[in-house]
Amino acid sequence: CLCFFFNDTATTEIYTLSLHDALPICWNGGGEPGLYENLCQSVTMKPFIDRGPSQSAREAMAEAGQSGGQEKFKLVVEAEAALSKAVGRGSVELVGSGGEAIEAVLSQVEGPVLLPDQGIWAGTPKTCKKLGTPFQYFKTTLGLIDPETLGGAIDAAAAKTVFITSLAGYMAEQDVKAVSEVCKSRGAVLVVDASPTIGGWKPGEYGRADIVLGSAREPKLLNLPGGGFITSDDQGFMELMRGVNHCTPDPVVCAGISGALRDAGDTFSGLIRVSDKLKSRLSAGVIHKDQRGVSVGVLCGGPKTLAKMARQMGLVTETGRSLLSTCPRYDRFLEPGVVVELKKLDPDFVSSVELEQISSVLSELGMSLSDYAEGQKSDE
């Protein structure tokens, strides 16, 4: 058996238990010494810098806090204009959150609604159930949509609406233009959640999508305290949205939206850059390796144990948030693995040193857990 030493400021106890339940600080059962060495190094590993609102957003919100009544109305109008320009849609409705935007839209579209089988916000199917809106899932490749497969699913379900997100689980860009053509050819309404890409994509990348909505709240791309939006060229539908939306836009958040959109292109490009660099450092298990994304998914065994160990080794932000999400998870992918949530970080402060730390921890833990699992099998 193996003994694991736990990091406890009050006491240090030795337990004999399965790796699944352990949160090891020292490997005391033989094997490669690298795990022990890396765990010791975690004591001095600096936390990663959280990505806050962009500089333009912070400045705009600070100024908005001093604004009077007429100026506050102007801030709302400016935010609507900035969002309209960002997605290339003529009409905008501001709401309190992305969840409110999704609920408002799903309350008015016609079903059945088709949803990807993984890679979108987990609240979307829950909202369909809440509203009584009929929905079905269509097959993807770990969240990535094949337009031909989608076309067959629309035909089979006689679907009237398709709901997707611009990035599959934040890890891979969807070909929204191709998807929109498939939907148009079959008379299905396409709704795109643009939370991961708003301001980062050019308007044309949303293709002929009928409705583009999203969240401005952190840790989405705009990364603000709150806010959501619905956009479309369909004026009749947007009138319906105004009828069901009872939110009074916060002028300070509206100012933040305008400011964040000015910086969103650089932020998006920076997150893509660090994600690509991390992928190049990981030797195996990376999903959607050739696709652009703002987080990195890795297939692995024992993801919960790996994430706990990685946290102990220093893969956390300054505010104590873990860098890893564990899978299977509907809003990422439905296989055992982890997602390195690089979107939580400020890309300007993620150097090659930090990327090497992340890749080294993942590689070392992955190998050690794999070796342990093989040893367990041989002992049976």
C-alpha positions in Angstrom: 0.0 0.0 0.0 1.0 3.7 -0.2 1.1 6.2 2.5 0.1 9.8 1.8 1.2 12.8 4.0 -1.4 15.5 4.3 -0.7 19.2 4.6 -2.5 20.1 7.8 -1.3 23.1 9.8 -2.7 21.6 13.1 -1.5 18.0 12.8 0.3 15.7 10.4 -1.3 12.3 10.1 -0.5 9.3 7.9 -3.4 7.6 6.2 -3.5 4.4 4.2 -6.2 4.8 1.5 -7.0 4.9 -2.2 -5.4 7.5 -4.4 -8.9 8.7 -5.3 -9.5 10.0 -1.8 -6.0 11.3 -1.2 -4.6 14.8 -1.4 -0.9 14.0 -1.3 1.9 16.3 -0.3 4.5 13.5 -0.4 4.8 10.3 -2.4 6.1 7.7 -0.1 5.6 4.5 -2.0 8.5 4.3 -4.5 8.3 5.2 -8.1 9.6 8.3 -9.8 10.9 11.0 -7.4 9.8 13.8 -9.7 6.4 14.1 -8.0 7.9 14.7 -4.6 10.3 17.3 -6.0 7.6 19.2 -7.8 5.3 19.1 -4.8 8.1 20.7 -2.7 8.5 23.4 -5.3 4.8 24.2 -5.0 5.6 25.9 -1.7 7.4 28.7 -3.6 5.2 28.8 -6.8 3.6 32.2 -7.0 -0.2 32.3 -7.6 -1.3 33.3 -11.0 -2.7 36.8 -11.6 -6.5 36.9 -12.0 -7.9 38.7 -15.0 -10.1 41.6 -13.9 -12.0 44.1 -16.0 -9.8 45.7 -18.7 -8.2 49.1 -18.1 -10.7 50.8 -20.4 -13.6 49.1 -18.6 -12.3 50.2 -15.2 -11.8 53.7 -16.3 -15.2 53.9 -17.9 -17.0 52.5 -14.8 -15.1 54.8 -12.5 -16.2 57.8 -14.5 -19.8 56.5 -14.8 -20.1 56.4 -11.1 -19.9 60.2 -11.0 -22.4 60.7 -13.8 -25.8 62.5 -13.5 -29.2 61.3 -14.8 -29.0 62.4 -18.4 -25.4 61.2 -18.7 -26.5 57.8 -17.4 -29.1 57.4 -20.1 -26.4 58.2 -22.7 -24.2 55.4 -21.2 -27.0 52.9 -21.9 -27.4 54.1 -25.5 -23.6 53.9 -26.1 -23.4 50.3 -24.8 -26.2 49.3 -27.1 -24.4 50.9 -30.0 -21.1 49.2 -29.1 -22.7 45.8 -28.9 -24.6 46.3 -32.2 -21.3 47.1 -33.9 -19.5 44.2 -32.3 -21.9 41.6 -33.6 -23.2 43.3 -36.7 -26.9 43.2 -35.6 -29.2 46.2 -35.8 -31.1 45.9 -32.5 -29.9 45.4 -28.9 -31.6 44.7 -25.7 -29.6 44.9 -22.4 -30.5 42.5 -19.6 -29.1 41.8 -16.2 -27.2 38.6 -17.0 -26.4 36.0 -19.7 -28.8 33.7 -17.9 -31.6 36.3 -18.2 -30.8 36.7 -21.9 -31.0 32.9 -22.5 -34.3 32.6 -20.6 -35.9 35.5 -22.4 -35.0 34.1 -25.9 -35.9 30.5 -25.1 -39.3 31.7 -23.8 -40.1 33.1 -27.2 -38.5 30.8 -29.8 -40.4 27.8 -31.3 -39.4 24.2 -30.4 -38.1 21.7 -30.7 -34.8 23.3 -29.8 -31.6 21.5 -30.6 -28.7 21.8 -28.2 -25.2 20.4 -28.5 -24.6 17.2 -26.4 -21.8 19.0 -24.5 -19.8 22.2 -24.5 -22.4 24.9 -23.7 -23.7 26.5 -20.5 -25.3 23.8 -18.3 -28.1 26.2 -17.5 -29.4 26.1 -21.0 -31.1 22.7 -20.9 -32.3 23.5 -17.4 -33.9 26.7 -18.7 -35.7 24.7 -21.4 -37.1 22.3 -18.8 -38.1 25.2 -16.6 -40.0 26.9 -19.5 -41.4 23.7 -20.8 -39.7 24.3 -24.1 -39.1 20.9 -25.9 -35.5 20.2 -26.7 -33.2 17.5 -27.9 -29.4 17.1 -28.0 -27.4 16.5 -31.2 -24.1 14.7 -31.4 -20.8 16.6 -31.4 -17.1 15.7 -31.1 -16.4 16.8 -27.6 -18.5 19.9 -28.2 -17.3 20.7 -31.7 -20.1 20.8 -34.2 -20.0 19.1 -37.6 -22.4 21.0 -39.8 -23.4 17.9 -41.8 -24.3 16.0 -38.6 -26.3 19.0 -37.4 -28.2 19.1 -40.6 -29.2 15.5 -40.2 -30.3 16.2 -36.6 -32.4 19.2 -37.6 -34.2 17.0 -40.2 -34.7 14.1 -37.8 -36.1 16.2 -35.0 -38.0 18.7 -37.2 -36.2 21.3 -35.1 -37.3 24.9 -35.3 -34.4 26.4 -33.3 -30.7 25.6 -32.8 -28.8 27.0 -29.8 -25.0 26.9 -29.8 -22.1 28.7 -28.2 -19.4 30.4 -30.3 -16.6 28.4 -28.5 -17.1 24.7 -27.6 -16.5 24.6 -23.9 -14.2 27.7 -24.3 -11.7 25.3 -26.0 -12.5 25.5 -29.7 -14.1 27.9 -32.1 -17.2 26.8 -33.8 -17.7 27.4 -37.6 -20.7 29.5 -36.9 -20.9 30.7 -40.5 -21.2 27.1 -41.8 -23.7 26.3 -39.0 -25.8 29.3 -39.9 -26.0 28.2 -43.5 -27.2 24.7 -42.5 -29.9 26.3 -40.3 -31.0 28.8 -43.0 -31.3 26.0 -45.6 -33.7 24.2 -43.2 -35.7 27.1 -41.9 -34.3 26.7 -38.4 -33.6 29.8 -36.2 -30.0 29.9 -35.0 -29.2 31.4 -31.6 -25.5 31.9 -30.7 -24.2 32.5 -27.2 -21.3 34.9 -27.9 -20.1 35.2 -24.3 -16.7 33.8 -25.0 -16.0 35.8 -28.2 -18.0 39.1 -28.1 -15.6 41.8 -29.2 -12.9 39.2 -30.0 -14.6 38.0 -33.2 -15.4 40.2 -36.2 -19.1 40.5 -36.9 -18.9 38.4 -40.0 -17.8 35.4 -38.0 -21.3 35.0 -36.6 -22.5 34.3 -40.1 -26.3 34.5 -40.7 -27.2 33.8 -37.1 -30.6 35.1 -36.3 -30.0 35.9 -32.6 -26.7 36.6 -30.9 -26.8 36.9 -27.1 -24.4 36.7 -24.2 -23.1 37.5 -20.8 -20.7 40.3 -19.9 -20.1 38.9 -16.4 -16.8 37.5 -15.3 -15.1 35.1 -16.2 -16.5 35.7 -19.7 -14.5 37.7 -22.2 -15.9 41.1 -21.1 -15.3 40.1 -17.5 -17.5 42.7 -15.7 -19.6 42.5 -12.5 -22.7 41.8 -14.4 -24.7 42.4 -17.6 -26.1 40.6 -20.5 -27.4 41.3 -24.0 -29.6 40.1 -26.8 -29.1 41.2 -30.4 -30.9 40.6 -33.7 -31.9 42.1 -37.0 -35.4 40.8 -36.5 -37.3 43.8 -35.2 -40.4 41.9 -34.4 -38.5 39.4 -32.2 -36.7 42.2 -30.5 -40.1 43.8 -29.6 -41.0 40.5 -27.9 -37.7 40.8 -26.0 -38.5 44.2 -24.8 -41.9 42.9 -23.6 -40.4 40.2 -21.4 -37.3 42.0 -20.2 -38.0 43.9 -17.0 -34.4 44.8 -16.3 -33.3 48.4 -15.9 -29.7 48.5 -17.2 -27.1 49.6 -14.7 -25.4 52.6 -16.3 -22.0 51.7 -14.6 -22.1 48.2 -16.1 -23.1 49.7 -19.4 -20.1 52.0 -19.3 -18.0 48.9 -18.5 -19.4 47.1 -21.6 -18.4 49.9 -23.9 -15.0 50.1 -22.3 -14.4 46.3 -22.3 -15.4 46.0 -25.9 -12.6 48.4 -26.8 -10.1 46.0 -25.3 -11.8 42.7 -26.0 -9.9 42.1 -29.3 -6.5 42.3 -27.6 -7.7 40.2 -24.7 -9.1 37.5 -26.9 -5.9 37.4 -29.0 -3.8 37.2 -25.9 -5.8 34.3 -24.5 -5.6 32.5 -27.8 -1.9 33.0 -27.8 -1.2 31.6 -24.3 -3.6 28.6 -25.0 -1.8 27.7 -28.2 1.6 27.9 -26.3 0.3 25.7 -23.5 -1.0 23.1 -26.1 2.4 23.0 -27.7 4.0 22.1 -24.4 1.6 19.2 -23.5 2.6 15.9 -25.1 -0.6 14.0 -25.0 -4.3 14.1 -24.3 -5.0 17.7 -25.6 -8.4 17.9 -27.2 -9.1 20.2 -30.1 -5.4 20.8 -30.3 -5.6 22.4 -33.8 -8.5 24.7 -32.9 -8.4 28.2 -31.3 -9.7 28.5 -27.8 -9.3 30.4 -24.6 -8.9 27.4 -22.3 -7.2 24.0 -22.8 -8.8 20.6 -22.3 -6.8 17.5 -21.5 -8.0 13.9 -21.4 -6.7 12.1 -18.3 -7.5 9.5 -15.7 -8.4 10.5 -12.1 -9.2 14.1 -12.9 -10.5 15.0 -9.5 -7.4 13.7 -7.8 -5.2 15.4 -10.3 -7.0 18.7 -9.8 -6.7 18.4 -6.0 -3.0 17.7 -6.3 -2.4 20.5 -8.8 -4.1 22.9 -6.4 -1.7 21.8 -3.7 1.2 22.3 -6.1 0.2 25.9 -6.7 -2.1 26.0 -9.8 -4.3 28.7 -8.2 -5.0 32.3 -8.8 -4.2 35.1 -6.4 -7.8 35.0 -5.2 -7.6 31.3 -4.5 -9.5 30.0 -7.6 -8.3 26.7 -9.0 -7.0 26.8 -12.6 -8.5 23.4 -13.3 -12.1 22.3 -13.9 -12.7 18.6 -13.9 -14.6 16.6 -16.4 -17.0 14.9 -17.4 -18.8 18.2 -17.3 -21.6 19.2 -19.7 -20.4 22.8 -20.2 -16.8 21.6 -21.0 -16.7 17.9 -22.3 -18.1 14.6 -21.3 -15.0 12.5 -20.9 -12.6 12.1 -17.9 -10.2 15.0 -18.0 -9.4 18.5 -16.9 -9.7 22.0 -18.4 -7.0 24.6 -17.8 -9.2 27.7 -17.4 -6.7 30.2 -18.9 -9.6 32.6 -19.5 -9.4 33.4 -15.7 -5.9 34.8 -16.2 -4.6 38.1 -17.5 -2.7 37.0 -20.7 -0.2 39.9 -20.4 1.0 38.2 -17.1 1.3 34.7 -18.4 4.9 34.2 -19.4 6.7 31.2 -20.7 7.7 30.5 -17.1 4.1 30.2 -15.9 3.2 28.1 -18.9 6.1 25.7 -18.2 4.9 25.5 -14.6 1.4 24.5 -15.7 2.6 22.0 -18.3 5.2 20.4 -15.9 2.6 19.9 -13.2 0.1 18.4 -15.5 2.7 16.1 -17.2 4.2 15.0 -13.9 0.9 14.3 -12.2 -0.5 12.6 -15.3 2.5 10.2 -15.5 2.5 9.6 -11.7 -1.2 8.8 -11.6 -0.8 6.6 -14.7 2.1 4.7 -13.1 0.1 4.3 -9.9 -3.0 2.9 -11.7 -0.8 0.4 -13.6 0.8 -0.7 -10.3 -2.6 -1.2 -8.8 -3.6 -3.4 -11.8 -0.5 -5.5 -11.5 -1.1 -6.1 -7.8 -4.6 -7.4 -8.3 
